[in-house]
Amino acid sequence: MQKKDLGLAVLILIVGVIVAIINPRFVSAVNLANTANLVGLFGLFSIASAFVIVTGGIDLSIGSVIALLGVLFVDLVVSAAVPWPLVVLIVLAAGALIGLAHGWLVTRVGIQPFIVTLCGLLIYRGAARYYTHDGTAGFTFGQSIPSLEAVIAGRSLGIPHATIAFAVVALASWFVLHRTVFGRHLFAVGKNASAARYTGIDAARVTTLAYVICASLTALSAIFIAMYTRSVQPSSHGSFYELYGIAAAVLGGFSLRGGEGSVIGVVLGVILLQVLQNLVNLLGIPSSLNFAVMGSVILAGVIADIQITRYRQARRARIALAETAGSPAPADR
């Protein structure tokens, strides 16, 4: 665990203790289970966002993708009565194709990630609304698919399956990012794409795969969220979820310039955001302030990232100067 991750963990504990003192309901079994479920739901697409951010890109279409694929999932399961395992595969494949399109536009056509995913945000939201004729896709009263609900919306030993899925994805993502050659290539491309190409890394391929992973994990998240809400209103479903993902990644140490970050940090960032949101709810503060909290968190994270980067640059400059002069490196103050 990095120092930044340790500091974030301590902050979560402090905030959690304060919230528990203010309102003991925070540590109740029901509230902790609900919070764990939300951590799982929001954590899946937060890790998805991190895979793109580490390359120096960004995905603003996550919320709209969740709306579109959520509508597709519910419609195929409920209206078309397609076997749900097949629907899951269809939705995941659709997510992978969306990621492939994003990667192709960014790497082959040369469009900036911000523009590509901003257009995606509008296109996918509009497509979802057109698909349902601006209606709501959902389960009818009393309708139930026991096997689907048991796998997606169920619990094992009291732990929500969304939380378990998030833990599995987080573990796999940690291994991919921090213990594989592909992970090192992702960091290298994010740090300096041109230098990565000179070392023999296929930057275009690596970047495209990052977008495919991002959209595929977002598709998985769309399935869990659709089963959690049991209905999808295309005009609002998933709105601003991309900001949650970005905020969690930034809190986790993923620099918006790319080349830095920790999966453990993202996990802690998601937990902190949900604890803060829980604090807002338990204190009876208007839910609209959730967005103010998110914005403040993102701003604080970016400012901290800038300050840390400046400090590191200054530190390296002092060390280089000291080595040139033949004296010991200056100590931190």
Steps between C-alpha positions, in 0.01 A plus 500: 500500500637841399521790744215676319281188535583473868408866552169443319424197718565705815272774368221245441537373856489853642193597297333169587557549873367857483189388312442213745523740794260746339254229396545145638279366218809521280641182656173307494506172307239622251679825424841332468354239262334768287820704494700192399253436218536857372879476526482195273265664249700821473835328534465297180481800269752695710765236429385512136568874494844446655613279210448789258633772729830316550564536124445875519148474359155548647155347452205737538249253355487251788164618634339496155643155425348375827163644392512352148622156602268499801204558269625227265546254786157557655319496165660175385440327833148630567339575163685267264529223762853414385681269747683730739845334471488569126389859566795551733736387224325728247529804730867430577572459128319827426713671763819360348393626155435847640847500657652379173332788315630751755852361475493503119381863488767607749797307360427463129292805416689720745205657681561610859351266764303788650322564168444131420341418834310830522336413167442150636328648804249672273462217246444218749259703713303597192500141372369373835219757500408417140506126572237540773316794339596695810323246714625287787631147454451280802350196666122496528326478836564163660723381218802305616780293351630312807822365346597842363422678825687238699816541291501877444297652781543231765731468800740236625571489874331838520736657244331650191609336176576845355761541774644156429517578127675827578753321722574245226534770233719711729731206571526413130557865408772534763676198355467627142614854574775431750628151422485452122686628196176644364457699820850643468421592141186684612701709746773560241250622239339729754836637611631572151334342197776607261775356717297179540484461121878539473547217748293270280163527675197500270343807661192491276425138589556559871276807502225323304504206742469745790178638348370149433563401863337822619182452295480128584517568874245778452271247330538267799417791727193580287364149564541523877357853516199403284422213736546731799257763372276247314406777259691726263389853415731589208485875556650477849633148560876513557517880488831637632631148570807585293579766761489239776746290304735791436480615862580152633792462259640843587467426871678172435802682364428467129636816344282651228823542303541121503778265606418484872252328724412214731206259486502485880467877494194478273336252738565735790379796294169326428457416868572860602249641251229264622578577864468871423173442317378294795596787727290739292200266518525422872533867593192589299695729268326555162605228255575766240816577698637161391612669181666780699685238704613321183618823339691600812663158522610509135636855540688409818642190334622691194655773716675238713625324186643825364673583827646150536626509140665838554663376818636191324633707212668741740642208699646339186646834394670544839639147486631552146658831599661344806639209295639741244667698775636183657327552835245281680136535397313755712273360766125563496374768725 
